Amino acid sequence: MTAIPLLPHNAPFAPEDIDTLNKVVAKTTPQQRAWLSGFFAGFEAAQGSGAVQAGIPAAKPRQPLTILYASESGNTEALAGKAKKLAQKHGLDAKVFDMADADLALLPKAKNIVVYAATWGEGDPPSRAVDFYQALMSDAAPRIDGVRFAVLALGDTAYTQFCATGKAIDARLEELGGVRVADRSDLDLDYAKQAADWTEKSLAKFAPPDAAAGGTVVHVDFGGAIAPAGDDDEPRYTAENPLEAEITGLVNLNGTGSSRETWHAEFAFEDPAFSYQPGDAIGIIPENDPILVDELLKVVGLSSDAALLLKLQKSYDVTTLSRGTVENYAKLTGRSDVKALLEGEAYPKFAADRQLVDLFEAYPEKLTAEQLVGLLRPLPGRLYSVASSLKAHPGEAHLLVGAVRWTSHGKERKGVSSTYLGERRKVGSTARIYVKPNRHYRLPPDGHTPIIMIGAGTGVAPYRGFVEERVATGAKGKSWLFFGERNFTNDFLYQLEWQDYLSSGDLTRIDVAFSRDQPEKIYVQHRLWERRDDIAGWLADGAHLYVCGDEKGMAKDVDQTLVKILAEAAKGDEDAGRAKLKELTKAGRYQRDVY
């Protein structure tokens, strides 16, 4: 048996400390002692003391690496965190910066830069990264001659401007004098494996030549940049590894006279590893409507293949029509008329409100099962703001899902996930779910902080979780809800619960806007303006503002109204109002969950 090394009595510690340390050391394993050795060597190197014990090899110089991310829903933030950890293995000293908080001046000082950039909607940068992005694209952007860089772009092929933000950043860094070390990778919703492969290969290209022969010293970052959540903070259940949960509740909250159909869905699980916080999203891995899949198979001559029907129903996206799909279909079939769709404005005109089956019907060809599957992407999950608090409902997650149905080009269309729940799932059946953390949509840590919650329709979902959490934790801060929908009688989602919270004092105020209950349309932004003096007072008291809902409609109008409210203190100067709203955003006091 190997003797455990113990501190001698003449060690430079107080006698009682020597006894304490010896008790700890006596219980350690060789691996733990090796880790401690590396830890303290790394600590001394970080302090610049130069004091290295005899017999311990000096830590080899590590290449600096700046990792930047632009994130809307947290995907690139998580990738940046993983890259930071992996960088250590490649002899890189990585620091991570959120573009929302970063200064453009850091670029010329960097030697190596890795960028993870998401694209929002039709080619826009994530809202939190807009200022950095615009500064980078401006004439005032600094030169970065000789700085080595690589860019990974995330996007959604359902949008025409696929990965536009990452593409633009990649080109701009080169224009400013940067040297591209690794080719840009443009990834769709099923990005996880490809992103991991790209990160590993790209970091290897940034690594110093002798990284593989480096010592065993463990590198520890004792200060510096923001540390995004990484592997240790990731949920166990993800889109790649969902949980099979039982549906224990499924209720349409709209009245019989409503033009809406909004489902309150409850999921039960026993594994405590399935954990979420108010403000997070829960993803559902849906299944396609078998009627639509059968229609698709008939068009391409595969209607008799029952095994393929089941495979497509559960695993592939059979609705999304993208430019990439048209391009691949043109190559596969050799049809010049399909290829012509990619010229000029032909594609957007054809694709407007159409789905994949429309392409096959308009340009019919017989396909093999292998050819059809080759044109499809994996079926992505759908994210919904969680409408519950785990403290209030242990072992449960509640969602608020609006059923989507519409007619276009003579066809009845259905939302994949919303009608999966509303039509094809029943209480007692199961669904595959996972957690998508939303670290930039959180309740304030101090329960005494006032909160103002603004949402319309299903955008009210996270606020149910917020209030439940505050009740469960005994938080005493004031809370104010602004809620909008079409009709009071049929569309007041969670009406009885809000009224109970008002009666108990757990909800301080509520203002509602039902747009179709009077001749003139009234929306939440109108209620905000009517209550502008009180809102200004709450903000002066430190209130946090939250918005959840449609980005192009309600959220945009709310933004403009908040700017006007904040501008009143500056005699109506809207530039000053915008600057104040940006200050609130930077301080974490204005948070948006928009889609």
Helices and strands as residue ranges (DSSP letters): H 15-25, H 30-47, E 63-70, H 75-89, E 92-98, H 106-109, E 112-118, G 127-129, H 130-137, E 148-154, H 164-175, E 179-180, E 185-187, H 192-206, G 211-213, G 231-233, E 243-252, E 262-268, E 281-285, H 290-299, H 306-315, H 323-333, H 336-339, G 340-342, H 346-351, H 356-362, H 369-375, E 382-385, E 396-402, E 405-408, E 411-414, H 416-424, E 430-436, E 451-456, G 457-460, H 461-473, E 479-485, H 488-491, H 495-504, E 509-514, H 524-530, H 532-540, E 544-549, I 551-555, H 556-567, G 568-570, H 574-586, E 590-594
